[in-house]
């Protein structure tokens, strides 16, 4: 292939740079494993990465076919990366420079989780596995050699910063956090550094709320207490993994009545920051007097400030990415030779067994020791004869030299077709 890859790699998707939060939500695949099983019937390998600010499909397959597949599923607007561009994109993704909050560490865990899901659904392939693990290894490495992730960098910490900017200070405030997953923990970690009056934590599984509240010195509340506690709160940060709306308009409107003094025209303002994907809130909440709703889209200004602060580190990482690409390509191409090498060894093994049996019959001995010696001898000879050829095929594959690799195998097998399948 023109980009030096023996294996076709393609990515289709949207992220915070190419889509709004609503568009990302509509682009998502609710049942990840079902999507992978469906795509696996079409591609040798497939992985689905879905986070709060991106939805991306990675396949071992042709980019044009991937575009047609996505369109057949009703996804008509998306970006495509393929070949070398796909590898470059994966390295940028894992390093954190493509994240909304530049340098955030959460993407590494999200990529690991996506790989586990792909494996569980039968979607993983050797090429996909190499792509993700190489990217993760690179992401870990650049965080150790640069300062891209210095300080507090996450969507959770950005949400807390937004609340602080809106209120001027969080001192003596009451904050309610809905959700105790990874994002909820990042939010409460950032809040713990503020001089708050109270941090309330809630989750549908109350035991998890109690556990997190004890870690941060907050107060766990049951889900039944959600709206009464909203009445007491200055800020609500919602970050559940629920597939449905958590804060509904009518219920919140009733709760807001409890925030209004008898002679006041409007209730006490309430800030709600929804960083869940899919969203925990309805747009109709904005119609309620006193409610100020913010979503991930509203974190873009903080994202731009974050990028500016880390711009030099990001440029350093982009240079490291270009240096890493050659090794990345060689690793994928080397693995692509495995099937051909396995076929070559299977071919040689069949000959070995045939000639071993002939030798045993000629000797006419049934002595197990003699048979074992002959078997060991033929096995060692076969391995030694193929060792240099195997290494040469791997080296040619690394350099994307199909012609020489096929010539080596043809010379050994006398033309039997065991060579690489071309992906043109």
C-alpha positions as CSV (number, residue, x, y, z in Angstrom):
1,X,0.0,0.0,0.0
2,X,1.2,3.5,-0.7
3,X,1.4,4.5,2.9
4,X,3.7,1.6,3.8
5,X,1.0,-0.6,5.5
6,X,0.2,-4.2,4.6
7,X,-3.0,-4.0,6.6
8,X,-5.8,-1.5,5.8
9,X,-6.7,0.6,8.9
10,X,-9.6,3.1,9.0
11,X,-11.4,5.3,11.6
12,X,-14.7,7.0,11.2
13,X,-16.2,9.3,13.9
14,X,-17.0,12.6,15.4
15,X,-15.5,14.5,18.3
16,X,-15.8,17.8,20.2
17,X,-14.0,19.6,17.3
18,X,-16.4,18.4,14.6
19,X,-19.7,18.1,16.4
20,X,-21.9,19.6,19.1
21,X,-22.9,17.6,22.2
22,X,-26.3,16.9,20.7
23,X,-24.8,15.6,17.5
24,X,-22.4,13.4,19.4
25,X,-25.4,12.0,21.4
26,X,-27.3,11.2,18.2
27,X,-24.2,9.6,16.7
28,X,-23.6,7.2,19.6
29,X,-24.3,3.4,19.5
30,X,-26.3,2.5,22.6
31,X,-25.4,-1.2,22.6
32,X,-21.7,-1.3,22.0
33,X,-21.3,-5.1,21.9
34,X,-24.2,-5.5,19.5
35,X,-22.6,-2.9,17.2
36,X,-19.2,-4.7,17.3
37,X,-20.8,-8.0,16.5
38,X,-22.6,-6.4,13.5
39,X,-19.5,-4.8,12.2
40,X,-17.4,-7.9,12.8
41,X,-19.4,-9.7,10.1
42,X,-18.0,-7.2,7.7
43,X,-14.4,-6.5,9.0
44,X,-11.6,-8.6,10.3
45,X,-11.3,-6.4,13.4
46,X,-13.4,-3.6,14.9
47,X,-13.3,-1.4,18.0
48,X,-15.8,1.3,19.2
49,X,-14.5,4.2,21.4
50,X,-17.3,6.3,23.0
51,X,-16.5,9.0,25.5
52,X,-18.2,12.2,26.6
53,X,-16.6,14.1,23.7
54,X,-16.0,11.5,20.9
55,X,-17.5,8.5,19.1
56,X,-15.0,6.7,16.9
57,X,-15.1,3.4,15.0
58,X,-11.7,1.7,14.3
59,X,-11.7,-1.1,11.7
60,X,-9.3,-3.3,10.0
61,X,-10.7,-2.6,6.6
62,X,-11.2,-0.2,3.7
63,X,-12.0,3.4,4.5
64,X,-14.5,3.8,1.6
65,X,-16.3,0.6,2.7
66,X,-16.4,1.9,6.3
67,X,-18.0,5.1,5.1
68,X,-20.7,3.1,3.3
69,X,-21.2,1.0,6.4
70,X,-21.6,4.1,8.7
71,X,-24.1,5.6,6.2
72,X,-26.1,2.4,6.1
73,X,-26.5,2.8,9.9
74,X,-27.9,6.4,9.5
75,X,-24.6,8.1,10.3
76,X,-24.1,10.5,7.4
77,X,-21.7,13.1,8.7
78,X,-18.3,12.0,10.1
79,X,-14.6,12.3,9.7
80,X,-12.5,9.5,8.1
81,X,-8.8,8.7,8.9
82,X,-7.1,5.9,7.1
83,X,-3.7,4.3,6.7
84,X,-0.9,6.5,8.1
85,X,-3.4,9.1,9.0
86,X,-5.3,6.7,11.2
87,X,-2.1,5.7,13.1
88,X,-1.2,9.3,13.6
89,X,-4.7,10.0,14.9
90,X,-4.5,7.1,17.4
91,X,-1.2,8.4,18.8
92,X,-2.6,11.9,19.1
93,X,-5.6,10.6,20.8
94,X,-3.7,8.5,23.4
95,X,-1.3,11.3,24.1
96,X,-4.1,13.6,25.1
97,X,-3.4,16.3,22.5
98,X,-6.7,15.6,20.7
99,X,-8.8,15.7,23.9
100,X,-11.1,18.6,24.8
101,X,-9.1,19.0,27.9
102,X,-5.6,18.7,26.5
103,X,-3.4,16.2,28.4
104,X,-6.2,14.5,30.3
105,X,-5.3,11.0,31.4
106,X,-8.8,9.4,31.2
107,X,-8.5,8.6,27.5
108,X,-6.0,5.9,28.3
109,X,-8.4,4.0,30.5
110,X,-11.2,4.6,27.9
111,X,-9.1,3.0,25.2
112,X,-8.2,0.0,27.4
113,X,-11.9,-0.4,28.1
114,X,-12.8,-0.2,24.4
115,X,-10.3,-2.9,23.6
116,X,-11.7,-5.2,26.4
117,X,-15.3,-4.6,25.0
118,X,-14.1,-5.4,21.5
119,X,-12.4,-8.6,22.7
120,X,-15.5,-9.6,24.7
121,X,-17.7,-9.1,21.6
122,X,-15.4,-11.0,19.3
123,X,-14.3,-7.9,17.4
124,X,-10.6,-7.8,18.2
125,X,-7.9,-8.7,15.7
126,X,-4.2,-8.8,15.9
127,X,-3.9,-5.5,14.0
128,X,-6.5,-3.7,16.2
129,X,-4.8,-5.0,19.3
130,X,-1.4,-3.7,18.1
131,X,-3.0,-0.3,17.2
132,X,-4.6,0.3,20.6
133,X,-1.7,-1.1,22.7
134,X,0.9,0.8,20.7
135,X,-1.1,4.0,21.1
136,X,-1.6,3.4,24.9
137,X,2.1,2.7,25.4
138,X,3.0,5.9,23.5
139,X,0.4,7.9,25.6
140,X,2.0,6.6,28.8
141,X,5.5,7.4,27.6
142,X,4.8,11.1,26.6
143,X,3.2,11.8,29.9
144,X,6.4,10.6,31.6
145,X,8.7,12.6,29.3
146,X,6.6,15.8,28.9
147,X,4.5,18.0,31.1
148,X,1.3,17.6,29.0
149,X,-0.7,16.3,31.9
150,X,0.7,18.5,34.7
151,X,-1.8,19.9,37.2
152,X,-5.5,19.1,37.2
153,X,-6.7,18.2,33.7
154,X,-10.0,16.4,33.1
155,X,-13.6,17.2,32.1
156,X,-14.4,16.9,35.7
157,X,-12.0,19.5,36.8
158,X,-13.1,21.8,33.9
159,X,-16.7,21.5,35.1
160,X,-15.6,22.6,38.6
161,X,-13.6,25.5,37.1
162,X,-16.7,26.6,35.1
163,X,-18.8,26.6,38.3
164,X,-16.1,28.7,40.0
165,X,-16.0,31.2,37.2
166,X,-19.8,31.5,37.1
167,X,-20.0,32.1,40.9
168,X,-16.8,34.0,41.4
169,X,-15.9,31.6,44.2
170,X,-17.0,28.2,45.6
171,X,-16.3,29.1,49.1
172,X,-19.2,28.3,51.5
173,X,-21.2,26.8,48.6
174,X,-23.3,23.7,48.5
175,X,-22.5,21.4,45.6
176,X,-24.4,18.3,44.5
177,X,-22.6,15.6,42.4
178,X,-24.8,13.1,40.7
179,X,-22.9,10.0,39.6
180,X,-20.1,8.1,41.3
181,X,-18.3,6.6,38.3
182,X,-14.9,7.8,37.0
183,X,-16.2,11.2,36.1
184,X,-17.9,11.7,39.4
185,X,-14.7,10.8,41.2
186,X,-12.8,13.4,39.1
187,X,-15.4,16.1,39.9
188,X,-15.3,15.3,43.7
189,X,-11.5,15.2,43.6
190,X,-11.5,18.8,42.2
191,X,-14.1,19.9,44.6
192,X,-12.3,18.6,47.6
193,X,-9.6,21.3,47.1
194,X,-12.3,24.1,47.5
195,X,-13.5,25.6,50.7
196,X,-17.1,24.3,50.4
197,X,-19.8,24.2,53.0
198,X,-21.0,20.8,51.8
199,X,-20.5,18.2,49.0
200,X,-23.5,16.0,48.4
201,X,-23.0,12.8,46.5
202,X,-25.8,10.6,45.0
203,X,-26.0,7.5,42.9
204,X,-28.7,5.0,42.1
205,X,-26.6,2.4,43.9
206,X,-26.5,4.1,47.3
207,X,-23.5,2.1,48.6
208,X,-21.3,3.6,45.9
209,X,-22.4,7.1,47.0
210,X,-21.6,6.3,50.6
211,X,-18.2,5.0,49.6
212,X,-17.3,8.1,47.6
213,X,-18.7,10.4,50.2
214,X,-16.5,8.8,52.9
215,X,-13.4,9.2,50.7
216,X,-13.9,13.0,50.2
217,X,-15.6,13.9,53.5
218,X,-18.9,14.6,51.8
219,X,-22.5,13.5,52.5
220,X,-24.2,10.6,50.6
221,X,-27.8,11.0,49.9
222,X,-30.3,8.5,48.3
223,X,-31.8,9.1,44.9
224,X,-35.1,9.7,46.5
225,X,-33.6,12.8,48.2
226,X,-32.3,14.2,44.9
227,X,-34.7,17.0,44.4
228,X,-35.0,18.1,48.0
229,X,-31.2,18.4,48.1
230,X,-31.2,20.3,44.7
231,X,-33.4,22.8,46.5
232,X,-30.5,23.4,49.0
233,X,-27.7,23.4,46.4
234,X,-25.9,26.2,44.6
235,X,-24.4,24.0,41.9
236,X,-25.4,20.5,40.5
237,X,-22.8,18.6,38.5
238,X,-24.4,15.6,36.8
239,X,-22.2,12.9,35.3
240,X,-24.0,9.5,35.4
241,X,-23.8,6.7,32.9
242,X,-27.6,6.5,32.7
243,X,-29.1,5.9,29.2
244,X,-32.0,8.1,30.1
245,X,-32.8,11.6,31.5
246,X,-32.0,12.0,35.2
247,X,-33.2,15.5,35.8
248,X,-36.6,16.1,34.2
249,X,-38.2,19.5,33.7
250,X,-41.4,19.0,35.8
251,X,-39.6,17.6,38.8
252,X,-37.0,20.3,38.8
253,X,-39.7,23.0,38.3
254,X,-41.4,21.8,41.5
255,X,-38.0,21.7,43.4
256,X,-37.3,25.3,42.3
257,X,-40.4,26.5,44.1
258,X,-38.7,25.7,47.3
259,X,-35.9,28.1,46.4
260,X,-38.1,31.1,46.2
261,X,-38.6,33.5,49.1
262,X,-42.2,34.6,49.7
263,X,-41.6,38.2,48.5
264,X,-39.0,37.4,45.8
265,X,-39.9,37.6,42.1
266,X,-37.6,34.8,41.1
267,X,-36.2,31.7,42.9
268,X,-32.5,31.6,44.0
269,X,-30.4,30.8,40.9
270,X,-29.3,27.2,40.4
271,X,-26.4,26.2,38.2
272,X,-26.6,22.8,36.6
273,X,-23.5,21.5,34.7
274,X,-24.3,18.3,32.7
275,X,-21.1,16.5,31.6
276,X,-22.8,13.1,31.0
277,X,-22.9,11.3,27.7
278,X,-25.6,10.7,26.9
279,X,-26.9,13.8,28.7
280,X,-28.6,13.6,32.1
281,X,-30.7,16.7,31.5
282,X,-33.4,18.0,29.1
283,X,-33.0,21.3,27.2
284,X,-36.4,22.3,28.6
285,X,-34.7,22.9,31.9
286,X,-33.6,26.3,30.5
287,X,-37.3,27.4,30.5
288,X,-37.5,27.2,34.3
289,X,-36.9,30.6,36.0
290,X,-33.7,30.6,37.9
291,X,-32.1,27.6,36.2
292,X,-28.9,28.0,34.4
293,X,-28.0,24.9,32.4
294,X,-24.5,24.2,31.0
295,X,-23.2,21.2,29.0
296,X,-19.9,20.0,27.7
297,X,-20.3,22.4,24.8
298,X,-19.9,25.2,27.4
299,X,-16.5,23.9,28.4
300,X,-15.0,24.8,25.1
301,X,-13.6,28.2,26.3
302,X,-11.9,26.4,29.2
303,X,-10.6,23.8,26.7
304,X,-9.1,26.6,24.6
305,X,-7.4,28.1,27.6
306,X,-6.1,24.7,28.5
307,X,-4.7,24.2,25.0
308,X,-3.0,27.6,25.1
309,X,-1.3,26.7,28.4
310,X,0.0,23.4,27.0
311,X,0.7,24.5,23.4
312,X,4.5,24.0,23.5
313,X,4.1,20.5,25.0
314,X,1.5,19.6,22.4
315,X,4.0,20.6,19.6
316,X,6.7,18.5,21.2
317,X,4.3,15.5,21.2
318,X,3.4,16.1,17.5
319,X,7.1,15.7,16.7
320,X,7.3,12.6,18.8
321,X,4.3,11.2,16.9
322,X,6.1,11.6,13.6
323,X,9.1,9.8,15.0
324,X,6.9,6.9,16.3
325,X,5.1,6.3,13.1
326,X,7.9,4.2,11.4
327,X,8.0,1.8,14.4
328,X,4.2,1.7,14.5
329,X,4.1,0.7,10.8
330,X,6.8,-1.9,11.2
331,X,5.0,-3.5,14.2
332,X,1.8,-3.9,12.2
333,X,3.5,-5.2,9.1
334,X,5.6,-7.6,11.1
335,X,2.4,-9.1,12.5
336,X,0.8,-9.2,9.1
337,X,3.5,-11.7,8.1
338,X,2.4,-14.2,10.8
339,X,-0.3,-15.9,8.7
340,X,2.1,-16.4,5.8
341,X,4.9,-17.7,8.1
342,X,2.5,-20.0,9.8
343,X,1.4,-21.4,6.4
344,X,5.0,-21.8,5.4
345,X,5.8,-23.8,8.6
346,X,2.6,-25.9,8.2
347,X,3.7,-26.7,4.6
348,X,7.2,-27.7,5.9
349,X,5.8,-29.7,8.8
350,X,3.7,-31.8,6.4
351,X,6.9,-32.6,4.4
352,X,8.8,-33.3,7.6
353,X,6.3,-35.8,8.9
354,X,6.1,-37.6,5.5
355,X,9.9,-37.9,5.3
356,X,10.2,-38.9,9.0
357,X,7.7,-41.8,8.5
358,X,9.6,-42.9,5.4
359,X,12.9,-43.1,7.3
360,X,11.3,-45.0,10.2
361,X,9.8,-47.5,7.7
362,X,13.2,-48.0,6.0
363,X,14.9,-48.6,9.3
364,X,12.2,-51.1,10.2
365,X,12.6,-50.5,13.9
366,X,9.7,-50.0,16.3
367,X,12.0,-48.9,19.1
368,X,10.4,-45.8,20.7
369,X,13.9,-44.3,21.4
370,X,14.9,-44.6,17.7
371,X,11.6,-43.1,16.5
372,X,12.0,-40.2,19.0
373,X,15.5,-39.5,17.8
374,X,14.4,-39.4,14.2
375,X,11.4,-37.1,15.1
376,X,13.6,-34.7,17.0
377,X,16.2,-34.6,14.3
378,X,13.8,-33.8,11.5
379,X,12.0,-31.2,13.7
380,X,15.3,-29.4,14.5
381,X,16.5,-29.5,10.8
382,X,13.2,-28.1,9.6
383,X,13.4,-25.3,12.1
384,X,17.0,-24.4,11.2
385,X,16.3,-24.5,7.5
386,X,13.3,-22.1,7.9
387,X,14.9,-19.8,10.5
388,X,16.6,-17.5,8.0
389,X,13.7,-17.5,5.6
390,X,11.3,-16.7,8.4
391,X,13.4,-13.7,9.5
392,X,13.8,-12.5,5.9
393,X,10.0,-12.7,5.3
394,X,9.4,-10.7,8.6
395,X,12.0,-8.1,7.6
396,X,10.5,-7.7,4.1
397,X,7.0,-7.4,5.7
398,X,8.2,-4.6,8.0
399,X,9.5,-2.7,5.0
400,X,6.3,-3.4,3.1
401,X,8.3,-5.2,0.4
402,X,5.7,-7.8,-0.7
403,X,7.5,-8.7,-3.9
404,X,10.7,-9.9,-2.1
405,X,8.7,-11.6,0.6
406,X,6.6,-13.6,-1.9
407,X,9.8,-14.4,-3.8
408,X,11.3,-16.0,-0.7
409,X,8.2,-18.1,0.0
410,X,7.8,-19.1,-3.7
411,X,11.5,-20.2,-3.8
412,X,10.9,-22.5,-0.8
413,X,7.5,-23.8,-1.7
414,X,8.2,-24.1,-5.4
415,X,5.3,-21.7,-6.2
416,X,2.6,-22.9,-3.9
417,X,0.4,-19.9,-3.0
418,X,1.1,-19.1,0.7
419,X,1.8,-15.4,0.3
420,X,0.3,-12.2,1.6
421,X,-3.2,-11.2,0.5
422,X,-2.9,-7.8,-1.1
423,X,-5.1,-5.0,0.1
424,X,-5.1,-2.6,-2.8
